[in-house]
Amino acid sequence: MDKETEERFIALETKFAFMEDFVSKLQNEVVEQAKTIEALRTENRLISERLHDIADSMEEIPNRKPPHY
């Protein structure tokens, strides 16, 4: 193998190694974001359920304006 071809292979291997590292880091970040999104969805659902429970348990407000105002 001549020197030029060997240098090109080395350059490609170097680029591939950097890309492989980047993809690995990106994959880890995506996994962490997916966990965060799932936690936020769960929290949102719990808050929504609690808000509905509170709204259902409230008594009618006596001086409340009618809906047409």
Steps between C-alpha positions, in 0.01 A plus 500: 500500500641838407544784745212714365250216532620423852461866603149505357409187698640653816299819440183296444562292813553818702177655370315177567629488858382857564161425343464184706572696819255774398222249429560331834477832687192599300331169580567546872355850487187378321450229761531757781254733328253216452517427874446868579204522262341192655545642851343829390206319341441306820522818708264680262247216523514499881458879519210485256329227703550696821362816341189312385456356850528846655256649249252218562518542877448878496158629592318742277631853549203718616591829327619345180409680178273308264673343197357757258712784650 
